[in-house]
Amino acid sequence: MTTPVASVPLGGPALAQERRLVTAIPGPRSQELLARKAAAVAAGVGHTVPIEAVAAGGGVVVDADGNSLIDLGSGIAVTSVGNAHPKVVEAIAAQAAQFTHTCFMISPYESYVAVAEALNRITPGDHAKKSALFNSGAEAVENAIKIARKHTGKQAVVAFDHAYHGRTNLTMALTAKSMPYKSGFGPFASEVYRAPLSYPFRDGLSGPDAAAKAISVIEKQVGAENLAAVIIEPIQGEGGFIVPADGFLPALVEWCRANDVVFIADEVQSGFARTGAMFASELFGIVPDLVTTAKGIAGGMPLAAVTGRADIMDATHTGGLGGTYGGNPVACAAALAAIDAFEHDGLIERAQQIETILKGRLQSLASADARIGDVRGHGAMIAAEFIDPETGAPDAALAASIAKACIAEGVIVLTCGTYGNVFRFLPPLSISDALLHEGLDVVVAALAAA
């Protein structure tokens, strides 16, 4: 294991930056909490890592038994600035001491407006924009669809193969994967259609050809005259970190512009420096009509947003948007601190450095092990897809076994993908190079032993 680092880079509590195992995982105190969880918490709420987390920062999560695990998941891309970032902690404490809630729809406050102003400024495009704040990514997506339908006067919505947009009724309809997100929870919202995604590793198509295929499906099965919105993750999250071929997204945007269809970029997972750009849309040269954000927006506090063209955002009647907790003042204070860190603490550049390390190590590994079929992604959002080297079929069992082995050795890793065969690497941008390399060493060893 690495020698502990005296302080955490780029903010966070002063935790020793080391992988440390003092018990098996789960240790006795964690086992006690998991027993309580089984008795008190609904069985549908699962967990990936069997620990009781008590502290986190830099690139580690510490459990109640004193184990220190390398964090390659960031709470699913949420703690991008680093857990308990000092700026975020200070902002939360200061706001909580003033007031924790008035409801913006009752008594407005400055921090909500300031977050909207910041989002209007940093999201792609220099056109006039407005924002509305909500609680979760799914809620942002639902409201983006509402806005698009109101603006266009049309009802149909197109999502894509492998998409993930949330767990509410409408967002389940938009999500492609049945188990565990949709199975048994229908009926789902109507007027939702699905088009084929550009998946270079599996379809072999160029971006323009994949777009032509998708547009043909949309025109034949839906019709532009009925279509309010196309919604897509510029880089898919739960679907497997699928990066579309160059030219795919621009062609979709061009078709939407020509047909009075609102183009919605779901940047819930890919936003806020995660991909080595402030937003993944920038990597593909596209300017969405609406952008949905959440996860990394507020350093761990629940907050989400829809930001978009002012004329589209203003299509909804007064009172048509909102919610009791939407834009909570404590979450807004955290968001302003997190956005400040993204803009001024070198986090975009740090994501690019992390990409160099992750891709370098994983591509080298793939060249020597045919079970890794593809390495893809941008910034600190990188994936490795595991396959049967003889057939190219997805190998979910291999991915699951490696993940289990890594967690047992003190490295938090996440799997994803429609077929469950993709390893996704989402380290906090505050992680050190040494911890990142050590975490990858554990992955390499687990793969060799599988």
Residue pairs with C-beta under 8 A, 6 or more apart in sequence:
1 18
1 19
1 20
1 438
2 17
2 18
2 19
2 434
2 435
2 438
3 18
4 16
4 17
4 18
5 16
5 17
5 18
5 58
5 432
5 434
7 14
8 14
8 15
8 17
8 57
8 58
8 59
8 82
8 430
9 58
9 430
9 431
9 432
10 81
10 82
10 85
10 341
10 345
10 346
10 347
10 350
10 429
10 430
11 57
11 81
11 82
11 85
11 86
11 87
11 341
11 345
11 430
12 56
12 57
12 58
12 82
12 83
12 84
12 85
12 86
12 430
13 55
13 56
13 57
13 58
13 83
13 84
14 57
15 55
15 56
15 57
15 58
15 60
15 62
15 68
16 60
16 68
17 58
17 59
17 60
17 432
17 434
17 435
18 60
18 68
18 435
19 60
19 68
19 69
19 70
19 409
19 410
19 411
19 435
19 438
19 439
19 442
20 66
20 67
20 68
20 410
21 67
21 409
21 410
22 65
22 66
22 67
23 65
23 66
23 67
24 408
25 49
25 50
25 51
25 63
25 67
25 69
25 407
25 408
25 410
26 34
26 50
26 51
26 52
26 63
26 65
27 51
27 63
27 64
27 65
27 66
27 67
28 65
29 52
29 63
29 64
29 65
30 50
30 51
30 52
30 63
30 64
30 65
31 50
32 52
33 52
33 64
34 47
34 50
34 52
37 47
46 180
48 73
48 403
48 407
48 412
48 414
49 61
49 69
49 407
49 412
50 407
51 61
51 63
51 64
51 65
51 67
51 69
52 63
52 64
52 65
53 61
53 62
53 63
53 64
54 62
54 63
54 64
55 61
55 62
55 84
56 62
56 71
56 79
56 83
56 84
57 82
57 83
57 84
57 430
58 82
58 83
58 428
58 430
58 431
58 432
58 435
59 70
59 71
59 427
59 428
59 430
59 431
59 432
59 435
59 436
59 439
60 68
60 69
60 70
60 71
60 435
61 68
61 69
61 71
61 83
61 412
62 68
62 69
63 69
67 410
68 410
69 407
69 410
69 411
69 412
70 410
70 411
70 412
70 431
70 435
70 438
70 439
70 442
71 79
71 83
71 412
71 427
71 428
71 431
72 411
72 412
72 413
72 414
72 425
72 426
72 427
72 436
72 439
73 412
73 413
73 414
73 426
73 427
74 80
74 296
74 426
74 427
74 428
75 83
75 300
76 269
76 295
76 414
76 426
77 237
77 269
77 274
77 295
77 296
77 381
77 426
78 295
78 296
78 299
78 300
79 296
79 299
79 300
79 428
80 272
80 273
80 274
80 295
80 296
80 299
80 338
80 342
80 347
80 380
80 428
80 429
81 87
81 88
81 296
81 299
81 338
81 341
81 342
81 345
81 347
81 428
81 429
81 430
82 428
82 429
82 430
83 300
83 428
83 430
84 300
85 299
85 337
85 338
85 341
85 430
87 337
87 338
87 340
87 341
88 298
88 299
88 300
88 301
88 334
88 337
88 338
88 341
90 337
91 333
91 334
91 336
91 337
92 301
92 330
92 333
92 334
92 337
94 333
95 111
95 329
95 330
95 332
95 333
96 330
98 329
99 109
99 329
100 328
100 329
100 330
101 325
101 328
101 329
102 109
102 329
103 324
103 325
104 112
104 133
104 322
104 326
104 327
105 322
109 329
109 332
111 329
111 332
111 333
111 336
112 133
112 327
112 329
112 332
114 332
114 336
115 131
115 133
115 303
115 305
115 327
115 332
115 335
115 336
115 339
116 130
116 131
116 132
116 133
116 305
116 307
118 335
118 336
118 339
119 129
119 131
119 293
119 305
119 307
120 129
120 130
120 131
120 307
122 278
122 279
122 339
122 343
123 129
123 279
123 291
123 293
123 307
124 265
124 279
124 281
124 282
124 286
124 287
124 288
124 291
125 287
125 288
127 287
127 309
127 310
128 309
128 310
128 311
129 307
129 308
129 309
129 310
129 313
130 307
130 308
130 310
130 313
130 314
131 305
131 306
131 307
131 308
131 313
132 143
132 305
132 306
132 313
132 321
132 322
132 326
133 303
133 304
133 305
133 326
133 327
133 332
134 140
134 143
134 303
134 304
134 305
134 306
134 323
134 326
134 327
135 302
135 303
135 304
135 323
135 325
135 326
135 328
136 166
136 294
136 302
136 304
137 165
137 166
137 266
137 268
137 269
137 292
137 293
137 294
137 295
137 304
138 165
138 166
138 167
138 168
138 171
139 166
139 168
139 304
139 323
139 326
140 268
140 292
140 293
140 294
140 304
140 305
140 306
141 165
141 166
141 170
141 171
141 174
141 231
141 264
141 266
141 268
141 292
142 166
142 168
142 170
142 171
143 306
143 321
144 229
144 231
144 264
144 290
144 292
144 306
144 308
145 157
145 170
145 228
145 229
145 231
145 264
146 316
146 320
146 321
147 262
147 290
147 306
147 308
147 312
147 313
147 315
147 316
147 321
148 157
148 228
148 229
148 262
148 264
148 289
148 290
148 312
149 155
149 157
149 228
149 229
150 315
150 316
150 317
150 320
151 228
151 262
151 311
151 312
151 315
152 227
152 228
152 229
152 260
152 261
152 262
154 225
154 226
154 227
154 228
155 191
155 226
155 228
156 191
156 192
156 193
156 222
156 223
156 226
156 227
156 228
157 174
157 191
157 192
157 193
157 227
157 228
157 229
157 230
157 231
158 192
158 193
158 194
158 195
158 218
158 222
158 227
158 229
158 230
158 231
159 165
159 174
159 175
159 176
159 192
159 193
159 194
159 195
159 231
159 232
160 176
160 194
160 195
160 196
160 197
160 214
160 232
160 236
161 176
161 194
161 195
161 196
161 197
161 199
161 239
161 418
162 176
162 177
162 197
162 199
162 236
162 239
162 240
162 242
162 417
162 418
163 174
163 175
163 176
163 194
163 197
163 231
163 232
163 233
163 236
163 239
164 175
164 176
164 177
164 181
164 233
164 236
164 237
164 238
164 239
165 171
165 174
165 175
165 231
165 233
165 266
166 172
166 174
166 175
167 175
167 181
169 188
169 189
170 188
170 189
170 192
172 181
172 182
172 185
172 188
172 189
173 188
173 189
173 190
173 192
174 192
174 231
175 181
175 182
175 238
176 194
176 239
176 418
177 238
177 239
177 418
182 188
193 218
193 221
193 222
195 214
195 217
195 218
195 230
196 203
196 210
196 213
196 214
196 217
197 210
197 214
197 232
197 236
197 239
197 242
197 244
198 205
198 207
198 210
198 211
198 214
198 242
198 244
198 245
198 248
199 210
199 242
199 244
200 243
200 244
200 245
201 242
201 373
201 374
201 376
201 385
203 210
205 213
205 245
206 245
206 246
206 247
207 244
207 245
207 246
207 247
207 248
207 249
207 250
207 251
208 247
208 248
208 251
210 244
210 245
210 248
211 247
211 248
211 249
211 251
211 252
211 255
212 251
214 248
214 252
215 251
215 252
215 255
218 224
218 227
218 230
218 255
224 259
224 260
224 261
227 259
227 261
228 261
228 262
229 261
229 262
229 263
229 264
229 290
230 252
230 256
230 261
230 262
230 263
230 264
231 264
231 265
231 266
232 249
232 252
232 264
232 265
232 266
233 239
233 265
233 266
233 267
233 268
233 269
233 270
234 244
234 249
234 265
234 266
234 267
234 270
234 279
234 280
234 281
234 283
234 284
234 286
235 241
235 242
235 243
235 244
235 269
235 270
235 275
235 280
235 283
235 377
235 378
235 381
236 242
237 268
237 269
237 270
237 416
237 424
238 269
238 416
238 417
239 416
239 417
239 418
240 383
240 385
240 416
240 417
240 418
240 419
240 422
240 424
241 376
241 377
241 381
241 382
241 383
241 416
241 422
241 424
242 376
243 376
243 377
243 378
244 284
246 284
249 281
249 284
249 286
250 284
250 285
250 286
252 263
253 263
253 286
253 287
253 288
255 261
256 262
256 263
256 289
257 263
262 289
262 290
262 312
263 286
263 288
263 289
263 290
264 288
264 289
264 290
264 291
264 292
265 279
265 280
265 281
265 286
265 288
265 290
265 291
265 292
266 292
267 279
267 280
267 281
267 291
267 292
267 293
268 292
268 293
268 294
268 295
268 304
269 295
269 381
270 279
270 280
270 381
271 278
271 279
271 280
271 291
271 293
271 295
271 296
271 297
272 278
272 279
272 293
272 295
272 296
272 297
272 338
272 339
272 342
273 296
273 342
273 347
273 348
273 350
273 351
273 379
273 429
274 280
274 296
274 351
274 379
274 380
274 381
274 426
275 283
275 351
275 377
275 378
275 379
275 380
275 381
276 283
276 348
276 351
276 352
276 355
276 378
276 379
276 380
277 283
277 348
277 378
277 379
278 342
278 348
279 291
280 378
280 381
281 287
281 288
281 291
283 378
288 308
289 308
289 309
289 312
290 306
290 307
290 308
290 309
290 312
290 313
291 306
291 307
291 308
292 304
292 305
292 306
293 304
293 305
293 307
294 303
294 304
294 305
296 338
297 303
297 304
297 305
297 335
297 338
297 339
298 331
298 332
298 334
298 335
298 338
299 334
299 335
299 337
299 338
299 341
300 334
301 328
301 330
301 331
301 334
301 335
302 325
302 328
302 331
303 327
303 328
303 331
303 332
303 334
303 335
306 313
307 313
341 347
342 348
347 429
350 380
350 429
350 430
351 379
351 380
351 429
352 379
353 433
354 379
354 380
354 427
354 429
354 431
354 436
355 377
355 378
355 379
355 380
355 382
357 433
357 436
357 437
357 440
358 377
358 380
358 382
358 425
358 436
358 440
359 375
359 377
359 382
361 437
361 440
361 444
362 372
362 375
362 382
362 384
362 425
362 440
363 375
365 372
365 384
365 444
365 447
366 372
366 373
366 374
366 375
366 384
369 447
370 389
371 386
371 387
371 388
371 389
371 395
371 398
371 447
372 384
372 385
372 386
372 387
372 447
373 385
373 386
373 387
373 389
373 392
374 383
374 384
374 385
375 382
375 383
375 384
375 385
376 382
376 383
376 385
377 383
377 425
380 425
380 426
380 427
380 428
380 429
381 424
381 425
381 426
382 424
382 425
383 416
383 417
383 422
383 423
383 424
383 425
384 422
384 423
384 425
385 394
385 417
385 421
385 422
385 423
386 394
386 395
386 396
386 398
386 399
386 402
386 421
386 422
386 423
387 393
387 394
387 395
387 421
388 394
388 395
394 417
394 419
394 420
394 421
395 421
396 415
396 417
396 419
396 420
396 421
398 421
398 450
399 415
399 417
399 420
399 421
399 422
399 423
400 415
400 420
401 446
401 450
402 413
402 423
402 443
402 446
402 447
402 450
403 413
403 414
403 415
403 423
405 446
405 449
405 450
406 412
406 413
406 442
406 443
406 446
407 413
409 442
409 445
409 446
410 442
411 439
411 442
411 443
413 423
413 425
413 439
413 443
414 423
414 424
414 426
415 421
415 422
415 423
415 424
416 422
416 424
423 443
427 436
427 439
